[in-house]
Amino acid sequence: MLNRETSGITLPGTAQGARTDPATRFGAPLDPRNNSLNFIRLILALMVLFAHSFFIVGAGTGPGFKGENLGGWAVAGFFGISGYLITGSRFNNRLGTFLVHRIARIVPAFLVCLVAMAAIFAPIAYYIQHSSLHGFFQTPTTPANSIFANMFLKISTYDIAGTPAGVPYPGAWNGSLWTLYFEFLCYLLVAFLGTFAIFKKTPWPMVAAFILSVLVWANLQKIDPYIQNNLDFNLLARLVPFFLGGAVVKVFSKRIGLSWQGAAVAAVLAAASILGLEGFGNQLAAPFLAYVLLWISTWLPSPKLVLKNDVSYGAYIYAFPVQQLLAVFGAYHWGVWWFTLAALLATMPLAIASWLLVEQPIMRSVRRRS
């Protein structure tokens, strides 16, 4: 999710250079202008697309590991990278500037996606289902209501005019957008923490916040009766540790740079946590997973166009509706692999258009005004 800061589900950025920041005890700092984070985020977005293909063609939940399918691990990676970048953005900006940048980065493209689903995707599906558009605007979930009900990031309705129907995964146009609400709540959490000077002076308060978030997740069954098993609280408790894990890496970044030795240690600790601790090992591994992803961005080659153009957010928000529209046309009969390839080819033009026509112009305008 730019002050060259970047956004939540989004940033430019591979510290290929061997420059060592004198403030770090070892390793190199992440070069904000020379890293492959855009490319890594795009890979994560396409992992989500692939994972969703299994649901949409009716082939189960797809590959998974330790309670998360492939898409769940990709979202964890998104949140970890985002936690690192957004924490840096908060600590380098006033609260007002930070919030304006975050809203500008995530909301406009989200709103355009809602309109596209209501004005393009759903009418096509409705026409195929009913052979006309008669009644399309008077259905229980009208197109206008689908936009208004979801426009504040919290997804409360997934269908539009009863579409998509007649597909293996009916009644949901976009099963990816729900994470954006929790992403933005994480922005607000960091915005709040950043108002306290101690979080900028020493890394340990952020470490404490991370540990607290893991403890909440680990003890969720004990907490649930007091919050009436609130689903939003459960989802937030699941995702916040991944975000704060990235934040922990950020607050230590002036002391601990990125190096292959550090990545090797982080990978071992992450594996030990995930494999050895049931229930909360995934969350406890968050800082180590974030460190490994950031280190990968320092050496993984990135296509030049992707280095300068962050299409990962567009790919993330448009993949699911594209997949559902393909399913409406019967493409789910092709099987997971061919279906995924078709969805990829159809999604990328929309992702590129979202970046060039919505995301990039708005962020440039906001930065100029800032």
C-alpha positions in Angstrom: 0.0 0.0 0.0 4.2 6.6 -1.2 6.5 9.0 0.1 8.3 6.3 -1.6 6.8 4.9 1.5 4.3 2.8 -0.2 1.2 1.2 0.9 -0.4 -1.7 2.4 -1.1 -3.9 -0.4 1.5 -2.0 -2.5 5.2 -0.2 -2.9 8.2 0.3 -5.2 11.2 -1.0 -4.1 15.6 -4.4 -3.7 18.6 -3.4 -1.8 20.9 -4.9 -4.4 23.6 -2.6 -3.3 26.2 -3.8 -0.9 26.1 -0.5 0.9 26.1 -0.9 4.7 24.4 1.7 6.8 26.9 2.7 9.5 24.0 2.6 11.9 23.4 -1.0 11.3 25.5 -3.6 13.2 25.4 -5.9 10.2 23.7 -6.3 6.8 22.5 -3.6 4.5 19.5 -1.3 4.8 16.6 -1.8 2.4 17.1 0.6 -0.5 13.6 2.1 -1.1 14.4 2.8 -4.8 16.1 -0.5 -5.6 14.2 -3.5 -4.4 11.8 -6.0 -5.8 8.9 -5.6 -3.3 6.5 -4.6 -6.1 7.4 -7.9 -7.9 7.1 -9.9 -4.6 3.7 -8.4 -3.9 2.6 -9.2 -7.4 3.6 -12.8 -6.9 1.7 -12.8 -3.6 -1.4 -11.4 -5.4 -1.1 -14.1 -8.1 -0.8 -16.7 -5.3 -4.2 -15.5 -4.0 -5.6 -15.8 -7.5 -4.3 -19.4 -7.8 -5.7 -20.3 -4.4 -9.1 -18.9 -5.2 -9.2 -20.8 -8.5 -9.8 -24.0 -6.4 -12.8 -22.5 -4.8 -14.2 -21.0 -7.9 -14.0 -24.1 -10.1 -15.3 -26.3 -7.2 -12.0 -28.2 -6.6 -11.8 -27.7 -2.8 -9.6 -25.3 -0.9 -6.3 -26.1 -2.7 -2.9 -26.6 -1.2 -2.4 -25.5 2.4 0.0 -25.8 5.3 -0.5 -25.5 9.0 -4.1 -24.2 8.9 -3.6 -21.7 6.1 -4.2 -22.4 2.4 -1.9 -20.8 -0.2 -4.0 -17.6 -0.3 -3.8 -17.3 3.5 -0.1 -17.4 3.5 0.1 -14.9 0.7 -2.1 -12.5 2.7 0.2 -13.0 5.7 3.1 -12.0 3.4 1.2 -8.9 2.3 0.5 -7.9 5.9 4.1 -8.4 6.9 5.5 -6.3 4.1 2.8 -3.7 4.7 3.7 -3.6 8.4 7.3 -2.8 7.6 6.5 -0.1 5.1 3.5 1.5 6.8 5.4 1.8 10.1 8.2 3.6 8.3 5.6 5.9 6.7 4.0 6.7 10.0 7.3 7.4 11.8 8.3 9.8 8.9 5.1 11.7 8.6 2.7 13.7 10.6 -0.6 12.0 11.5 -2.7 14.0 9.0 -0.3 13.4 6.1 0.0 9.7 7.0 -3.8 9.2 6.9 -4.3 11.2 3.7 -1.7 9.1 2.0 -3.1 5.8 3.2 -6.7 6.7 2.2 -5.5 7.9 -1.2 -3.6 4.7 -1.8 -6.2 2.2 -0.9 -9.7 3.8 -1.2 -10.1 5.3 -4.7 -9.1 2.1 -6.6 -11.3 0.1 -4.2 -14.3 2.3 -5.1 -13.6 2.1 -8.8 -13.6 -1.7 -8.4 -16.9 -1.6 -6.6 -18.4 0.4 -9.5 -16.9 -1.9 -12.1 -18.4 -4.9 -10.5 -21.9 -3.3 -10.2 -21.8 -1.6 -13.7 -20.0 -4.2 -15.8 -19.5 -7.6 -14.2 -22.9 -8.1 -12.6 -25.0 -6.9 -15.6 -23.2 -9.3 -17.9 -23.8 -12.2 -15.4 -27.4 -11.1 -14.9 -28.1 -11.0 -18.6 -26.6 -14.5 -19.1 -28.7 -15.7 -16.2 -32.0 -14.1 -17.2 -31.6 -13.3 -21.0 -32.4 -9.6 -20.2 -31.7 -6.9 -17.6 -35.3 -6.7 -16.5 -35.4 -6.3 -12.8 -31.7 -5.9 -12.4 -32.0 -2.6 -10.6 -34.8 -3.8 -8.2 -33.2 -6.9 -6.8 -32.6 -7.5 -3.1 -29.0 -6.4 -3.4 -29.3 -3.6 -6.0 -26.1 -2.5 -7.8 -26.3 0.9 -6.1 -26.7 -0.7 -2.7 -23.8 -3.0 -3.3 -21.6 0.1 -3.8 -22.9 2.0 -0.9 -23.0 -0.9 1.6 -19.3 -1.7 0.9 -17.8 1.7 0.2 -16.3 2.1 3.6 -14.1 -1.0 3.1 -16.1 -3.3 5.4 -17.7 -5.8 3.0 -21.3 -6.4 4.1 -22.7 -7.8 0.9 -21.0 -10.0 -1.7 -23.6 -10.6 -4.3 -25.1 -8.1 -6.8 -28.6 -8.7 -8.0 -28.4 -12.3 -7.2 -25.3 -12.8 -9.2 -23.1 -14.7 -9.7 -25.3 -17.7 -9.9 -25.1 -21.1 -11.5 -21.4 -21.4 -10.6 -19.5 -23.6 -8.1 -19.0 -20.6 -5.8 -22.2 -18.5 -6.1 -23.2 -15.3 -4.4 -19.8 -13.6 -4.1 -18.3 -11.2 -6.6 -15.1 -10.5 -4.7 -13.7 -12.8 -2.0 -10.5 -10.7 -1.7 -11.8 -7.3 -0.7 -12.6 -8.3 2.9 -8.9 -8.1 3.9 -8.7 -4.3 3.0 -10.9 -3.4 6.0 -8.5 -5.1 8.4 -5.5 -3.7 6.5 -6.8 -0.2 7.2 -7.5 -1.0 10.8 -3.8 -2.0 11.0 -3.0 1.4 9.5 -5.0 3.1 12.3 -3.3 1.0 14.9 0.1 2.1 13.7 -1.2 5.7 13.4 -2.2 5.5 17.1 1.1 3.9 18.3 3.0 6.5 16.3 1.6 9.3 18.4 3.7 8.0 21.4 7.3 9.1 21.1 8.6 6.0 22.9 7.6 3.9 19.9 10.1 5.9 17.8 12.9 6.1 20.4 13.2 2.4 21.2 12.0 -0.8 19.4 10.9 -2.6 22.5 7.4 -1.1 22.8 6.6 -2.4 19.3 8.0 -5.8 20.3 5.6 -5.7 23.3 2.7 -4.8 21.1 3.5 -7.7 18.8 3.8 -10.2 21.7 0.5 -8.9 23.0 -1.2 -9.5 19.6 0.2 -13.1 19.5 -1.1 -13.7 23.1 -4.5 -12.5 22.1 -4.6 -14.9 19.1 -3.3 -17.7 21.2 -6.0 -17.2 23.8 -8.8 -16.4 21.4 -11.0 -19.2 22.6 -10.9 -17.8 26.2 -11.6 -14.3 24.9 -14.5 -15.2 22.5 -17.2 -15.6 25.1 -16.6 -12.0 26.2 -17.0 -10.6 22.6 -19.8 -13.0 21.6 -17.5 -14.8 19.0 -17.4 -11.6 17.0 -16.1 -12.6 13.5 -14.4 -9.3 12.8 -12.5 -9.5 16.1 -11.4 -13.0 15.2 -10.2 -12.0 11.8 -8.4 -9.0 13.1 -6.7 -11.0 15.8 -5.5 -13.4 13.2 -4.0 -10.7 10.9 -2.6 -8.1 13.3 0.4 -10.2 14.4 1.5 -10.5 10.8 1.3 -6.7 10.4 3.1 -6.0 13.6 5.7 -8.6 12.8 6.7 -6.4 9.8 6.6 -3.4 12.1 9.0 -5.1 14.5 11.5 -5.6 11.6 11.1 -1.9 10.8 11.9 -0.6 14.3 15.0 -2.8 14.4 16.1 -1.8 10.9 18.5 0.9 12.1 20.4 -1.7 14.1 19.9 -4.9 12.1 20.2 -4.7 8.3 19.3 -7.3 5.7 21.8 -10.1 5.1 21.7 -13.7 4.0 23.0 -14.8 7.4 20.1 -13.0 9.1 17.6 -14.5 6.6 19.0 -18.0 7.3 18.5 -17.5 11.0 15.1 -16.0 10.5 14.0 -18.9 8.2 15.1 -21.4 10.9 13.2 -19.6 13.6 10.1 -19.2 11.5 10.1 -22.9 10.6 10.6 -23.9 14.3 7.7 -21.7 15.3 5.4 -22.8 12.6 6.2 -26.5 12.9 6.6 -26.6 16.7 3.8 -24.4 18.1 0.2 -25.4 17.4 -2.4 -22.7 17.2 -0.2 -19.6 17.3 3.1 -20.6 15.7 2.2 -19.0 12.4 1.6 -15.6 14.1 4.7 -15.9 16.3 6.8 -16.4 13.1 5.6 -13.2 11.6 8.8 -11.0 12.1 11.0 -13.8 10.8 8.8 -14.3 7.7 8.8 -10.5 7.1 12.6 -10.4 7.4 13.0 -13.2 4.9 10.7 -11.6 2.3 12.5 -8.2 2.7 15.8 -9.9 2.3 14.6 -11.7 -0.9 13.7 -8.3 -2.2 17.3 -7.3 -2.1 18.5 -9.8 -4.6 15.5 -11.1 -6.6 15.6 -9.5 -10.0 12.5 -7.5 -10.9 11.2 -6.6 -14.3 11.8 -2.9 -14.9 8.2 -2.1 -15.6 7.1 -3.7 -12.4 9.9 -2.0 -10.5 8.4 1.4 -11.4 4.7 0.3 -11.7 3.0 -1.3 -8.7 0.2 -3.4 -10.3 -0.1 -5.8 -7.3 -3.0 -4.0 -5.7 -5.0 -3.9 -9.0 -4.3 -7.6 -9.5 -5.5 -8.4 -6.0 -8.8 -6.5 -6.2 -9.8 -7.5 -9.7 -8.7 -11.2 -9.8 -11.7 -12.6 -8.0 -14.4 -10.8 -10.1 -12.6 -11.8 -13.3 -12.5 -15.4 -12.1 -16.2 -15.3 -11.3 -17.1 -13.8 -14.6 -15.1 -16.5 -16.4 -17.0 -19.1 -14.3 -20.3 -17.6 -15.4 -19.2 -18.3 -19.0 -18.5 -21.9 -18.0 -14.7 -21.6 -17.8 -14.7 -23.5 -14.5 -15.0 -26.7 -16.6 -11.5 -26.2 -17.9 -9.9 -27.3 -14.6 -7.7 -25.3 -12.1 -4.6 -24.8 -14.2 -6.2 -23.6 -17.5 -8.7 -21.6 -15.6 -5.9 -19.9 -13.6 -4.0 -19.0 -16.8 -7.1 -17.5 -18.4 -7.9 -15.5 -15.2 -4.3 -14.3 -15.1 -4.4 -13.1 -18.7 -7.7 -11.4 -18.1 -6.8 -9.8 -14.8 -3.5 -8.1 -15.7 -5.0 -5.6 -18.1 -7.4 -4.4 -15.4 -4.6 -4.3 -12.9 -2.4 -2.2 -15.2 -5.4 0.1 -16.0 -6.1 0.6 -12.3 -2.5 1.6 -11.7 -2.1 3.9 -14.6 -5.5 5.6 -14.5 -6.4 5.6 -10.8 -3.7 4.7 -8.3 -0.6 6.4 -9.7 -2.3 9.7 -10.7 -4.0 10.1 -7.3 -0.9 9.3 -5.4 1.1 11.8 -7.4 -1.5 14.4 -6.8 -1.5 13.7 -3.1 2.3 13.8 -2.8 2.5 17.1 -4.7 -0.1 18.7 -2.3 1.7 17.2 0.7 
